[in-house]
Amino acid sequence: MVEVESTRRGRSGPARSRSFWFVPAVLVVMAGLLLADPWQEAVPIPPRADVPAWATDTTPVRSPMLKPETLIAGMTYRCSECHDLFPSPPETDRPLTQHRHIVLEHGINARCFNCHNRQDRNAFADDRGDPIPFDQPPLLCAKCHGPVYRDWTHDVHGRTDGYWNDSLGPRRRLKCVECHDPHAPAFQALQPAPGPNTLRMGDQTHHPAGTEKTKNPLLIYRQTPSGRDVTDERSE
């Protein structure tokens, strides 16, 4: 009996050893297959879309006149210095003798006094004719563009530079006139920046008729070797 038991023990030792190494060996082989990935499909990589520098330029669109001052013959004058000496007529429906470069294309605002204060040319005018400081043009725009002004105060309309988190640094909200010409506020045609080019958008290159593959390269595993979409075959 002792010899039989010892024989059984001797046989069971190597068997256990072989079974112990079998599982790690299988795991190593599976890991190698996953790394090698012999079944990997060639995923198309779309060409890179280079974004030009002007598309990310943070410089304001315009350099507005934020002070009621102008430079004439090397000297700086405030608006009131001329307008107090030469009063404007009651209405401004006659051709301008000064500021001829200004072309009013701002809806029904066809007269200067819709925005400029009659008595103080260093200020704008609100709905009651009271002055609005010259450095606060958004308050003037709010007279007619209330919803847009509300969105601007909440950083929805316009552009804000700096930090969203006030604890990280300051922020600066651009004024209306730093993007819009107050006399002709409509934007002219702009050159668009390059659009996105992602895999889900499909291959953007041209294919001859009859050779198109699926529009979504992420569905490449649905395709048959001939290039036909399996989903199309099922629908037939």
MDAnalysis code that builds the backbone (N, CA, C; Angstrom):
import MDAnalysis as mda
import numpy as np

u = mda.Universe.empty(708, n_residues=236, atom_resindex=np.repeat(np.arange(236), 3), trajectory=True)
u.add_TopologyAttr("name", ["N", "CA", "C"] * 236)
u.add_TopologyAttr("resid", np.arange(1, 237))
u.add_TopologyAttr("resname", ["MET", "VAL", "GLU", "VAL", "GLU", "SER", "THR", "ARG", "ARG", "GLY", "ARG", "SER", "GLY", "PRO", "ALA", "ARG", "SER", "ARG", "SER", "PHE", "TRP", "PHE", "VAL", "PRO", "ALA", "VAL", "LEU", "VAL", "VAL", "MET", "ALA", "GLY", "LEU", "LEU", "LEU", "ALA", "ASP", "PRO", "TRP", "GLN", "GLU", "ALA", "VAL", "PRO", "ILE", "PRO", "PRO", "ARG", "ALA", "ASP", "VAL", "PRO", "ALA", "TRP", "ALA", "THR", "ASP", "THR", "THR", "PRO", "VAL", "ARG", "SER", "PRO", "MET", "LEU", "LYS", "PRO", "GLU", "THR", "LEU", "ILE", "ALA", "GLY", "MET", "THR", "TYR", "ARG", "CYS", "SER", "GLU", "CYS", "HIS", "ASP", "LEU", "PHE", "PRO", "SER", "PRO", "PRO", "GLU", "THR", "ASP", "ARG", "PRO", "LEU", "THR", "GLN", "HIS", "ARG", "HIS", "ILE", "VAL", "LEU", "GLU", "HIS", "GLY", "ILE", "ASN", "ALA", "ARG", "CYS", "PHE", "ASN", "CYS", "HIS", "ASN", "ARG", "GLN", "ASP", "ARG", "ASN", "ALA", "PHE", "ALA", "ASP", "ASP", "ARG", "GLY", "ASP", "PRO", "ILE", "PRO", "PHE", "ASP", "GLN", "PRO", "PRO", "LEU", "LEU", "CYS", "ALA", "LYS", "CYS", "HIS", "GLY", "PRO", "VAL", "TYR", "ARG", "ASP", "TRP", "THR", "HIS", "ASP", "VAL", "HIS", "GLY", "ARG", "THR", "ASP", "GLY", "TYR", "TRP", "ASN", "ASP", "SER", "LEU", "GLY", "PRO", "ARG", "ARG", "ARG", "LEU", "LYS", "CYS", "VAL", "GLU", "CYS", "HIS", "ASP", "PRO", "HIS", "ALA", "PRO", "ALA", "PHE", "GLN", "ALA", "LEU", "GLN", "PRO", "ALA", "PRO", "GLY", "PRO", "ASN", "THR", "LEU", "ARG", "MET", "GLY", "ASP", "GLN", "THR", "HIS", "HIS", "PRO", "ALA", "GLY", "THR", "GLU", "LYS", "THR", "LYS", "ASN", "PRO", "LEU", "LEU", "ILE", "TYR", "ARG", "GLN", "THR", "PRO", "SER", "GLY", "ARG", "ASP", "VAL", "THR", "ASP", "GLU", "ARG", "SER", "GLU"])
u.atoms.positions = np.array([
    [0.819, -1.196, 0.000],
    [0.000, 0.000, 0.000],
    [0.855, 1.249, 0.000],
    [1.977, 1.168, 0.723],
    [2.858, 2.339, 0.781],
    [3.438, 2.649, -0.579],
    [3.807, 1.541, -1.322],
    [4.389, 1.772, -2.650],
    [3.357, 2.351, -3.613],
    [2.088, 1.863, -3.512],
    [1.041, 2.373, -4.408],
    [0.775, 3.848, -4.144],
    [0.722, 4.202, -2.843],
    [0.478, 5.607, -2.517],
    [1.614, 6.504, -2.989],
    [2.847, 6.021, -2.805],
    [3.983, 6.828, -3.255],
    [3.992, 6.992, -4.766],
    [3.536, 5.913, -5.449],
    [3.470, 6.007, -6.920],
    [2.433, 7.031, -7.353],
    [1.270, 6.972, -6.670],
    [0.235, 7.953, -6.989],
    [0.718, 9.381, -6.738],
    [1.417, 9.552, -5.626],
    [1.926, 10.896, -5.318],
    [2.945, 11.343, -6.366],
    [3.782, 10.404, -6.772],
    [4.796, 10.759, -7.778],
    [4.192, 11.136, -9.097],
    [3.112, 10.464, -9.457],
    [2.458, 10.788, -10.724],
    [1.669, 12.095, -10.637],
    [1.053, 12.336, -9.496],
    [0.247, 13.539, -9.376],
    [1.080, 14.809, -9.317],
    [2.317, 14.718, -8.863],
    [3.172, 15.923, -8.776],
    [3.430, 16.547, -10.127],
    [3.981, 15.836, -11.117],
    [4.206, 16.424, -12.448],
    [2.917, 16.869, -13.128],
    [1.834, 16.100, -12.918],
    [0.552, 16.485, -13.536],
    [0.079, 17.825, -13.013],
    [0.180, 18.024, -11.715],
    [-0.189, 19.304, -11.146],
    [0.713, 20.422, -11.670],
    [1.987, 20.108, -11.822],
    [2.925, 21.119, -12.330],
    [2.565, 21.541, -13.739],
    [2.205, 20.558, -14.582],
    [1.834, 20.887, -15.960],
    [0.558, 21.726, -16.003],
    [-0.440, 21.353, -15.187],
    [-1.690, 22.123, -15.173],
    [-1.478, 23.524, -14.603],
    [-0.505, 23.674, -13.723],
    [-0.222, 24.994, -13.148],
    [0.321, 25.948, -14.206],
    [1.167, 25.442, -15.099],
    [1.754, 26.299, -16.127],
    [0.877, 26.454, -17.363],
    [-0.149, 25.627, -17.486],
    [-0.978, 25.687, -18.683],
    [-1.749, 27.013, -18.783],
    [-2.375, 27.434, -17.680],
    [-3.186, 28.649, -17.696],
    [-2.335, 29.890, -17.987],
    [-1.185, 30.094, -17.301],
    [-0.357, 31.261, -17.657],
    [0.120, 31.245, -19.097],
    [0.423, 30.028, -19.609],
    [0.885, 29.955, -20.990],
    [-0.211, 30.402, -21.946],
    [-1.457, 29.999, -21.672],
    [-2.575, 30.418, -22.518],
    [-2.778, 31.923, -22.442],
    [-2.666, 32.473, -21.253],
    [-2.829, 33.921, -21.098],
    [-1.749, 34.691, -21.845],
    [-0.507, 34.170, -21.816],
    [0.586, 34.824, -22.537],
    [0.328, 34.793, -24.029],
    [-0.132, 33.648, -24.534],
    [-0.428, 33.551, -25.961],
    [-1.546, 34.508, -26.351],
    [-2.588, 34.590, -25.529],
    [-3.689, 35.508, -25.828],
    [-3.233, 36.955, -25.798],
    [-2.359, 37.284, -24.833],
    [-1.834, 38.649, -24.784],
    [-1.020, 38.965, -26.020],
    [-0.225, 38.000, -26.492],
    [0.542, 38.215, -27.714],
    [-0.341, 38.435, -28.917],
    [-1.446, 37.673, -29.002],
    [-2.376, 37.862, -30.113],
    [-3.044, 39.237, -30.051],
    [-3.385, 39.665, -28.840],
    [-4.005, 40.982, -28.716],
    [-3.054, 42.093, -29.118],
    [-1.773, 41.927, -28.752],
    [-0.791, 42.947, -29.117],
    [-0.516, 42.923, -30.617],
    [-0.366, 41.741, -31.177],
    [-0.080, 41.648, -32.611],
    [-1.301, 42.027, -33.438],
    [-2.495, 41.636, -32.961],
    [-3.759, 41.952, -33.618],
    [-3.708, 41.654, -35.112],
    [-3.571, 40.369, -35.471],
    [-3.499, 40.029, -36.908],
    [-4.786, 40.307, -37.661],
    [-5.902, 40.532, -36.945],
    [-7.180, 40.785, -37.606],
    [-7.493, 42.283, -37.694],
    [-6.520, 43.109, -37.377],
    [-6.762, 44.547, -37.338],
    [-7.112, 45.070, -38.728],
    [-8.168, 45.874, -38.786],
    [-8.567, 46.509, -40.027],
    [-7.815, 47.837, -40.180],
    [-7.514, 48.188, -41.400],
    [-6.834, 49.454, -41.668],
    [-7.839, 50.596, -41.531],
    [-7.694, 51.401, -40.504],
    [-8.596, 52.522, -40.264],
    [-8.073, 53.734, -41.038],
    [-8.858, 54.325, -41.916],
    [-8.369, 55.477, -42.687],
    [-8.152, 56.678, -41.780],
    [-7.057, 57.354, -41.982],
    [-6.727, 58.554, -41.220],
    [-6.953, 59.757, -42.126],
    [-7.881, 60.629, -41.786],
    [-8.156, 61.770, -42.671],
    [-6.973, 62.730, -42.698],
    [-6.820, 63.439, -43.783],
    [-5.718, 64.409, -43.846],
    [-5.903, 65.513, -42.830],
    [-4.802, 66.030, -42.340],
    [-4.844, 67.079, -41.331],
    [-5.346, 68.383, -41.941],
    [-6.231, 69.040, -41.238],
    [-6.739, 70.343, -41.672],
    [-5.953, 71.428, -40.937],
    [-5.084, 72.112, -41.641],
    [-4.289, 73.176, -41.040],
    [-5.157, 74.411, -40.839],
    [-5.211, 74.903, -39.617],
    [-5.985, 76.092, -39.297],
    [-5.079, 77.311, -39.458],
    [-5.426, 78.246, -40.321],
    [-4.566, 79.421, -40.513],
    [-4.520, 80.284, -39.267],
    [-3.481, 81.083, -39.175],
    [-3.275, 81.910, -37.981],
    [-4.397, 82.925, -37.803],
    [-4.952, 83.428, -38.909],
    [-5.992, 84.453, -38.775],
    [-7.263, 83.879, -38.144],
    [-7.461, 82.555, -38.259],
    [-8.677, 81.960, -37.718],
    [-8.647, 81.885, -36.193],
    [-7.475, 81.944, -35.602],
    [-7.350, 81.882, -34.146],
    [-6.806, 83.177, -33.565],
    [-6.769, 84.223, -34.377],
    [-6.262, 85.510, -33.907],
    [-7.250, 86.122, -32.916],
    [-6.772, 86.493, -31.746],
    [-7.637, 87.051, -30.698],
    [-7.687, 88.582, -30.736],
    [-7.072, 89.199, -31.732],
    [-7.125, 90.653, -31.838],
    [-8.551, 91.101, -32.150],
    [-9.069, 92.141, -31.501],
    [-10.419, 92.627, -31.827],
    [-10.559, 92.944, -33.305],
    [-11.758, 92.767, -33.817],
    [-12.002, 92.998, -35.236],
    [-11.756, 94.453, -35.607],
    [-12.108, 95.361, -34.709],
    [-11.955, 96.786, -34.969],
    [-11.176, 97.450, -33.843],
    [-10.605, 98.577, -34.163],
    [-9.988, 99.443, -33.153],
    [-10.895, 100.665, -33.013],
    [-11.859, 100.599, -32.124],
    [-12.871, 101.654, -32.075],
    [-12.356, 102.926, -31.402],
    [-13.137, 103.948, -31.530],
    [-12.869, 105.226, -30.869],
    [-13.554, 105.184, -29.500],
    [-12.785, 104.879, -28.458],
    [-13.340, 104.713, -27.117],
    [-13.317, 106.007, -26.305],
    [-12.718, 107.058, -26.868],
    [-12.723, 108.372, -26.221],
    [-13.258, 109.396, -27.213],
    [-13.963, 110.418, -26.759],
    [-14.492, 111.438, -27.676],
    [-13.385, 112.395, -28.121],
    [-12.365, 111.829, -28.742],
    [-11.197, 112.617, -29.155],
    [-10.816, 112.246, -30.581],
    [-10.231, 113.209, -31.263],
    [-9.746, 112.980, -32.615],
    [-8.433, 113.721, -32.804],
    [-7.621, 113.209, -33.700],
    [-6.293, 113.787, -33.956],
    [-6.342, 114.577, -35.258],
    [-6.083, 115.872, -35.174],
    [-6.087, 116.747, -36.342],
    [-4.779, 117.531, -36.362],
    [-4.011, 117.354, -37.429],
    [-2.733, 118.065, -37.608],
    [-1.814, 117.879, -36.397],
    [-1.797, 116.663, -35.856],
    [-0.929, 116.367, -34.729],
    [-1.452, 116.810, -33.389],
    [-2.621, 117.417, -33.355],
    [-3.206, 117.888, -32.105],
    [-4.466, 117.065, -31.786],
    [-4.658, 116.791, -30.508],
    [-5.814, 116.016, -30.058],
    [-6.921, 116.970, -29.617],
    [-8.102, 116.784, -30.176],
    [-9.251, 117.622, -29.844],
    [-10.397, 116.735, -29.389],
    [-11.155, 117.225, -28.427],
    [-12.374, 116.554, -28.025],
    [-13.517, 116.997, -28.927],
    [-14.520, 116.138, -29.056],
    [-15.637, 116.420, -29.962],
    [-16.297, 117.759, -29.633],
    [-16.450, 118.048, -28.351],
    [-17.156, 119.265, -27.930],
    [-16.402, 120.533, -28.314],
    [-15.108, 120.441, -28.516],
    [-14.333, 121.651, -28.837],
    [-14.750, 122.225, -30.176],
    [-15.171, 121.385, -31.095],
    [-15.654, 121.890, -32.383],
    [-17.162, 122.093, -32.372],
    [-17.890, 121.146, -31.793],
    [-19.348, 121.218, -31.845],
    [-19.896, 122.330, -30.967],
    [-19.165, 122.750, -29.952],
    [-19.609, 123.902, -29.164],
    [-19.406, 125.204, -29.928],
    [-18.384, 125.238, -30.786],
    [-18.131, 126.435, -31.577],
    [-19.055, 126.512, -32.790],
    [-19.347, 125.360, -33.374],
    [-20.173, 125.321, -34.582],
    [-21.381, 124.423, -34.306],
    [-22.435, 124.985, -33.756],
    [-23.615, 124.179, -33.422],
    [-24.198, 123.505, -34.659],
    [-24.659, 122.289, -34.478],
    [-25.287, 121.552, -35.567],
    [-26.714, 122.056, -35.760],
    [-27.271, 121.883, -36.930],
    [-28.672, 122.271, -37.157],
    [-29.606, 121.384, -36.349],
    [-30.867, 121.796, -36.195],
    [-31.809, 121.004, -35.390],
    [-31.924, 119.560, -35.865],
    [-31.880, 119.326, -37.146],
    [-31.927, 117.972, -37.680],
    [-30.717, 117.746, -38.574],
    [-30.435, 116.517, -38.830],
    [-29.231, 116.179, -39.595],
    [-29.609, 115.455, -40.871],
    [-30.652, 115.940, -41.544],
    [-31.085, 115.310, -42.780],
    [-30.443, 115.951, -44.004],
    [-29.558, 116.915, -43.766],
    [-28.862, 117.540, -44.887],
    [-27.522, 116.835, -45.096],
    [-26.903, 116.981, -46.271],
    [-25.591, 116.361, -46.493],
    [-24.571, 116.878, -45.479],
    [-23.711, 116.010, -45.022],
    [-22.713, 116.381, -44.029],
    [-21.608, 117.212, -44.657],
    [-21.175, 118.206, -43.906],
    [-20.000, 118.974, -44.333],
    [-18.730, 118.425, -43.692],
    [-18.885, 117.710, -42.575],
    [-17.768, 117.033, -41.921],
    [-18.156, 115.552, -41.749],
    [-17.184, 114.762, -41.364],
    [-17.411, 113.322, -41.169],
    [-18.021, 112.677, -42.412],
    [-17.556, 113.109, -43.583],
    [-18.145, 112.599, -44.822],
    [-17.826, 111.124, -45.059],
    [-16.851, 110.603, -44.339],
    [-16.499, 109.192, -44.527],
    [-17.534, 108.262, -43.874],
    [-18.406, 108.825, -43.042],
    [-19.398, 108.011, -42.347],
    [-20.591, 107.755, -43.270],
    [-20.943, 106.492, -43.402],
    [-22.111, 106.086, -44.176],
    [-23.056, 105.365, -43.227],
    [-24.254, 105.933, -43.039],
    [-25.215, 105.346, -42.105],
    [-25.969, 104.201, -42.782],
    [-25.715, 102.997, -42.312],
    [-26.444, 101.800, -42.742],
    [-26.800, 101.012, -41.491],
    [-27.625, 101.644, -40.662],
    [-27.975, 101.065, -39.364],
    [-29.491, 101.109, -39.185],
    [-30.177, 100.414, -40.091],
    [-31.627, 100.357, -39.999],
    [-32.266, 101.727, -40.155],
    [-33.179, 102.050, -39.235],
    [-33.899, 103.317, -39.312],
    [-33.114, 104.458, -38.669],
    [-31.937, 104.194, -38.165],
    [-31.125, 105.252, -37.551],
    [-30.458, 106.073, -38.648],
    [-31.204, 106.985, -39.219],
    [-30.709, 107.805, -40.323],
    [-30.350, 109.211, -39.879],
    [-30.298, 109.451, -38.586],
    [-29.970, 110.783, -38.069],
    [-28.982, 110.629, -36.921],
    [-28.082, 111.586, -36.803],
    [-27.015, 111.509, -35.802],
    [-27.557, 111.529, -34.385],
    [-28.673, 112.272, -34.177],
    [-29.168, 112.456, -32.813],
    [-29.874, 111.224, -32.264],
    [-30.026, 110.192, -33.062],
    [-30.545, 108.942, -32.511],
    [-29.584, 108.354, -31.481],
    [-28.325, 108.667, -31.638],
    [-27.306, 108.094, -30.747],
    [-26.488, 109.173, -30.028],
    [-26.196, 110.272, -30.696],
    [-25.322, 111.296, -30.119],
    [-26.151, 112.337, -29.365],
    [-25.621, 112.746, -28.226],
    [-26.299, 113.724, -27.390],
    [-26.255, 115.100, -28.062],
    [-27.397, 115.796, -28.080],
    [-27.461, 117.103, -28.733],
    [-26.611, 118.143, -28.011],
    [-26.683, 118.148, -26.673],
    [-25.997, 119.191, -25.910],
    [-24.536, 118.839, -25.627],
    [-24.247, 117.571, -25.380],
    [-22.888, 117.154, -25.009],
    [-22.400, 116.144, -26.034],
    [-21.570, 116.593, -26.963],
    [-21.080, 115.703, -28.002],
    [-19.990, 114.752, -27.490],
    [-19.615, 114.882, -26.232],
    [-18.686, 113.922, -25.648],
    [-19.428, 112.733, -25.039],
    [-20.711, 112.643, -25.302],
    [-21.527, 111.575, -24.723],
    [-22.559, 111.131, -25.745],
    [-23.126, 109.962, -25.478],
    [-24.254, 109.466, -26.265],
    [-25.549, 109.866, -25.569],
    [-26.669, 109.462, -26.152],
    [-27.973, 109.854, -25.604],
    [-28.830, 108.623, -25.385],
    [-29.490, 108.555, -24.231],
    [-30.418, 107.466, -23.976],
    [-31.799, 107.844, -24.503],
    [-32.813, 107.031, -24.189],
    [-34.153, 107.273, -24.734],
    [-34.759, 108.589, -24.264],
    [-34.331, 109.083, -23.107],
    [-34.855, 110.353, -22.586],
    [-33.993, 111.544, -22.978],
    [-32.909, 111.294, -23.698],
    [-31.994, 112.362, -24.070],
    [-30.904, 112.603, -23.062],
    [-30.888, 111.844, -21.958],
    [-29.824, 111.997, -20.963],
    [-28.525, 111.403, -21.492],
    [-27.395, 111.906, -21.005],
    [-26.110, 111.447, -21.547],
    [-25.744, 110.028, -21.095],
    [-25.124, 109.322, -22.008],
    [-24.482, 108.032, -21.744],
    [-22.984, 108.238, -21.932],
    [-22.148, 107.841, -20.968],
    [-20.699, 108.054, -21.130],
    [-20.185, 107.461, -22.436],
    [-19.249, 108.152, -23.035],
    [-18.748, 107.751, -24.343],
    [-18.047, 106.396, -24.279],
    [-17.508, 106.033, -23.116],
    [-16.802, 104.759, -23.001],
    [-17.732, 103.607, -22.628],
    [-19.066, 103.852, -22.690],
    [-20.050, 102.811, -22.393],
    [-21.001, 102.619, -23.575],
    [-20.478, 102.319, -24.755],
    [-21.375, 102.154, -25.908],
    [-22.373, 101.011, -25.765],
    [-22.096, 99.922, -24.991],
    [-23.139, 98.891, -24.848],
    [-24.444, 99.420, -24.262],
    [-24.376, 100.438, -23.399],
    [-25.608, 101.017, -22.853],
    [-26.413, 101.725, -23.938],
    [-25.724, 102.269, -24.907],
    [-26.402, 102.890, -26.039],
    [-27.045, 101.826, -26.920],
    [-26.314, 100.756, -27.200],
    [-26.844, 99.691, -28.059],
    [-28.045, 99.012, -27.402],
    [-28.062, 98.984, -26.061],
    [-29.147, 98.315, -25.343],
    [-30.486, 98.999, -25.565],
    [-30.484, 100.251, -26.033],
    [-31.756, 100.934, -26.274],
    [-32.616, 100.165, -27.282],
    [-31.993, 99.612, -28.295],
    [-32.731, 98.902, -29.345],
    [-32.485, 97.396, -29.317],
    [-31.347, 96.995, -28.798],
    [-30.959, 95.586, -28.844],
    [-30.938, 95.000, -27.435],
    [-32.104, 95.043, -26.783],
    [-32.179, 94.561, -25.406],
    [-31.812, 93.103, -25.231],
    [-32.404, 92.162, -25.994],
    [-32.040, 90.755, -25.820],
    [-30.569, 90.471, -26.117],
    [-30.025, 91.163, -27.137],
    [-28.608, 90.958, -27.445],
    [-27.736, 91.503, -26.318],
    [-28.122, 92.646, -25.762],
    [-27.375, 93.208, -24.631],
    [-27.421, 92.268, -23.431],
    [-28.586, 91.667, -23.189],
    [-28.703, 90.704, -22.086],
    [-27.760, 89.519, -22.317],
    [-27.726, 89.002, -23.558],
    [-26.827, 87.890, -23.859],
    [-25.371, 88.320, -23.720],
    [-25.075, 89.554, -24.118],
    [-23.697, 90.054, -24.004],
    [-23.252, 90.116, -22.543],
    [-24.141, 90.545, -21.652],
    [-23.778, 90.617, -20.240],
    [-23.560, 89.233, -19.639],
    [-24.112, 88.188, -20.264],
    [-23.930, 86.822, -19.767],
    [-22.896, 86.056, -20.581],
    [-22.077, 86.772, -21.361],
    [-21.006, 86.155, -22.154],
    [-21.530, 85.189, -23.215],
    [-22.800, 85.363, -23.626],
    [-23.349, 84.516, -24.681],
    [-23.123, 85.153, -26.049],
    [-23.316, 86.445, -26.136],
    [-23.091, 87.176, -27.380],
    [-21.744, 87.893, -27.281],
    [-21.064, 87.981, -28.418],
    [-19.780, 88.685, -28.427],
    [-18.640, 87.774, -28.011],
    [-17.558, 88.385, -27.553],
    [-16.364, 87.614, -27.197],
    [-15.805, 88.112, -25.882],
    [-15.378, 87.166, -25.072],
    [-14.766, 87.465, -23.784],
    [-13.377, 86.859, -23.759],
    [-12.386, 87.659, -23.462],
    [-11.003, 87.183, -23.345],
    [-10.645, 87.016, -21.877],
    [-9.736, 86.109, -21.609],
    [-9.271, 85.920, -20.240],
    [-9.732, 84.593, -19.674],
    [-10.089, 84.595, -18.409],
    [-10.418, 83.375, -17.671],
    [-11.903, 83.351, -17.320],
    [-12.518, 82.173, -17.475],
    [-13.888, 82.004, -17.009],
    [-13.937, 81.957, -15.493],
    [-12.889, 81.401, -14.897],
    [-12.803, 81.312, -13.439],
    [-12.097, 82.568, -12.930],
    [-12.821, 83.407, -12.218],
    [-12.245, 84.681, -11.765],
    [-11.071, 84.476, -10.817],
    [-10.994, 83.324, -10.152],
    [-9.899, 83.086, -9.220],
    [-8.580, 82.830, -9.949],
    [-8.628, 82.497, -11.244],
    [-7.411, 82.211, -12.005],
    [-6.838, 83.460, -12.667],
    [-7.656, 84.461, -12.903],
    [-7.169, 85.670, -13.555],
    [-8.307, 86.533, -14.041],
    [-7.990, 87.677, -14.620],
    [-9.039, 88.608, -15.060],
    [-9.664, 88.177, -16.379],
    [-10.789, 88.758, -16.695],
    [-11.436, 88.566, -17.977],
    [-11.790, 89.923, -18.554],
    [-11.897, 89.975, -19.858],
    [-12.245, 91.230, -20.541],
    [-13.310, 90.937, -21.579],
    [-14.422, 91.594, -21.441],
    [-15.528, 91.427, -22.375],
    [-15.448, 92.536, -23.415],
    [-15.283, 92.167, -24.672],
    [-15.181, 93.164, -25.727],
    [-16.481, 93.936, -25.866],
    [-16.358, 95.245, -26.072],
    [-17.536, 96.092, -26.273],
    [-18.077, 95.910, -27.688],
    [-19.313, 96.327, -27.861],
    [-19.996, 96.142, -29.146],
    [-19.181, 96.720, -30.298],
    [-18.634, 97.928, -30.100],
    [-17.965, 98.638, -31.193],
    [-16.596, 98.056, -31.500],
    [-16.140, 97.082, -30.706],
    [-14.879, 96.420, -31.028],
    [-15.076, 95.299, -32.034],
    [-16.331, 94.993, -32.342],
    [-16.655, 94.018, -33.387],
    [-17.500, 94.648, -34.492],
    [-18.438, 95.513, -34.106],
    [-19.374, 96.111, -35.064],
    [-19.028, 97.579, -35.302],
    [-19.118, 97.982, -36.557],
    [-19.046, 99.399, -36.884],
    [-20.386, 100.009, -36.469],
    [-20.405, 100.969, -35.552],
    [-21.696, 101.484, -35.061],
    [-22.536, 102.136, -36.145],
    [-21.926, 102.655, -37.177],
    [-22.695, 103.286, -38.243],
    [-23.162, 102.279, -39.294],
    [-22.483, 101.167, -39.430],
    [-22.871, 100.095, -40.354],
    [-22.510, 98.773, -39.681],
    [-23.347, 98.312, -38.738],
    [-22.955, 97.202, -37.872],
    [-22.962, 95.830, -38.529],
    [-23.587, 95.675, -39.666],
    [-23.652, 94.350, -40.283],
    [-22.252, 93.898, -40.701],
    [-21.941, 92.649, -40.408],
    [-20.650, 92.100, -40.805],
    [-20.626, 91.857, -42.303],
    [-19.503, 92.154, -42.901],
    [-19.306, 91.811, -44.295],
    [-18.992, 90.316, -44.393],
    [-18.932, 89.817, -45.621],
    [-18.659, 88.393, -45.816],
    [-17.312, 88.034, -45.198],
    [-17.291, 86.947, -44.441],
    [-16.077, 86.485, -43.781],
    [-15.615, 85.180, -44.402],
    [-14.317, 85.001, -44.450],
    [-13.764, 83.740, -44.931],
    [-13.842, 82.700, -43.818],
    [-14.516, 81.593, -44.043],
    [-14.650, 80.606, -42.961],
    [-13.354, 79.858, -42.722],
    [-13.168, 79.425, -41.495],
    [-12.025, 78.586, -41.151],
    [-12.273, 77.174, -41.671],
    [-11.224, 76.372, -41.828],
    [-11.421, 74.996, -42.312],
    [-12.352, 74.217, -41.396],
    [-13.229, 73.427, -41.996],
    [-14.165, 72.620, -41.228],
    [-13.501, 71.386, -40.651],
    [-14.169, 70.704, -39.740],
    [-13.605, 69.496, -39.151],
    [-13.557, 68.365, -40.163],
    [-12.681, 67.427, -39.924],
    [-12.539, 66.269, -40.797],
    [-12.291, 65.061, -39.910],
    [-13.357, 64.442, -39.442],
    [-13.249, 63.335, -38.505],
    [-13.620, 62.032, -39.187],
    [-13.278, 60.928, -38.545],
    [-13.605, 59.630, -39.116],
    [-15.098, 59.449, -39.280],
    [-15.863, 59.940, -38.334],
    [-17.306, 59.730, -38.415],
    [-17.921, 60.482, -39.588],
    [-17.225, 61.505, -40.080],
    [-17.741, 62.237, -41.228],
    [-17.504, 61.480, -42.522],
    [-16.657, 60.453, -42.497],
    [-16.416, 59.657, -43.694],
    [-15.254, 60.178, -44.505],
    [-14.939, 59.420, -45.533],
    [-13.844, 59.775, -46.418],
    [-14.283, 60.949, -47.282],
    [-13.579, 62.065, -47.165],
    [-13.966, 63.269, -47.890],
    [-13.400, 63.316, -49.299],
    [-12.566, 62.335, -49.666],
    [-11.984, 62.328, -51.004],
    [-13.011, 61.845, -52.016],
    [-12.761, 62.141, -53.283],
    [-13.704, 61.780, -54.340],
    [-13.488, 60.337, -54.772],
    [-14.574, 59.600, -54.954],
    [-14.515, 58.232, -55.440],
    [-15.246, 58.159, -56.767],
    [-14.704, 57.408, -57.722],
    [-15.448, 57.222, -58.979],
    [-16.789, 56.556, -58.719],
    [-17.708, 56.791, -59.622],
    [-19.056, 56.248, -59.458],
    [-19.010, 54.730, -59.347],
    [-19.727, 54.188, -58.420],
    [-19.805, 52.746, -58.234],
    [-18.743, 52.167, -57.332],
    [-17.803, 52.994, -56.872],
    [-16.729, 52.474, -56.011],
    [-16.825, 53.044, -54.612],
    [-17.921, 53.744, -54.288],
    [-18.033, 54.331, -52.969],
    [-18.192, 53.239, -51.917],
    [-17.538, 53.471, -50.788],
    [-17.716, 52.582, -49.650],
    [-18.623, 53.272, -48.650],
    [-18.786, 52.677, -47.497],
    [-19.648, 53.279, -46.500],
    [-19.185, 54.687, -46.172],
    [-20.127, 55.591, -45.937],
    [-19.794, 56.965, -45.616],
    [-19.213, 57.108, -44.221],
    [-19.341, 56.082, -43.423],
    [-18.845, 56.119, -42.046],
    [-17.753, 55.069, -41.886],
    [-16.472, 55.456, -41.897],
    [-15.405, 54.467, -41.755],
    [-15.464, 53.698, -40.455],
    [-16.175, 54.211, -39.449],
    [-16.288, 53.477, -38.201],
    [-17.146, 52.227, -38.371],
    [-17.881, 52.120, -39.480],
    [-18.696, 50.936, -39.762],
    [-17.967, 49.967, -40.677],
    [-16.640, 50.025, -40.703],
    [-15.871, 49.220, -41.644],
    [-16.063, 47.736, -41.395],
    [-16.359, 47.350, -40.161],
    [-16.527, 45.934, -39.853],
    [-17.844, 45.395, -40.406],
    [-18.740, 46.264, -40.862],
    [-19.996, 45.823, -41.468],
    [-19.829, 45.527, -42.947],
    [-18.692, 45.887, -43.504],
    [-18.525, 45.753, -44.936],
    [-18.103, 44.342, -45.322],
    [-18.569, 43.925, -46.493],
    [-18.116, 42.670, -47.078],
    [-16.824, 42.934, -47.829],
    [-16.067, 41.906, -48.189],
    [-14.823, 42.131, -48.950],
    [-15.039, 42.901, -50.236],
    [-16.232, 42.825, -50.817],
    [-16.484, 43.543, -52.064],
    [-16.725, 45.031, -51.856],
    [-16.857, 45.424, -50.572],
    [-17.062, 46.829, -50.302],
    [-18.492, 47.208, -50.050],
    [-19.434, 46.247, -50.228],
    [-20.843, 46.548, -49.993],
    [-21.121, 46.510, -48.507],
    [-21.998, 47.392, -48.097],
    [-22.357, 47.474, -46.691],
    [-23.334, 46.349, -46.354],
    [-23.024, 45.609, -45.304],
    [-23.874, 44.499, -44.905],
    [-25.258, 44.990, -44.532],
    [-25.341, 46.171, -43.957],
    [-26.653, 46.696, -43.568],
    [-27.523, 46.927, -44.790],
    [-26.894, 47.326, -45.925],
    [-27.672, 47.505, -47.146],
    [-28.210, 46.174, -47.647],
    [-27.386, 45.110, -47.546],
    [-27.824, 43.808, -48.005],
    [-28.985, 43.303, -47.148],
    [-28.921, 43.564, -45.859],
    [-30.000, 43.117, -44.988],
    [-31.301, 43.839, -45.330],
    [-31.167, 45.129, -45.653],
    [-32.377, 45.892, -45.944],
    [-33.031, 45.433, -47.236],
    [-32.207, 44.843, -48.170],
    [-32.771, 44.342, -49.407],
    [-33.581, 43.073, -49.137],
])
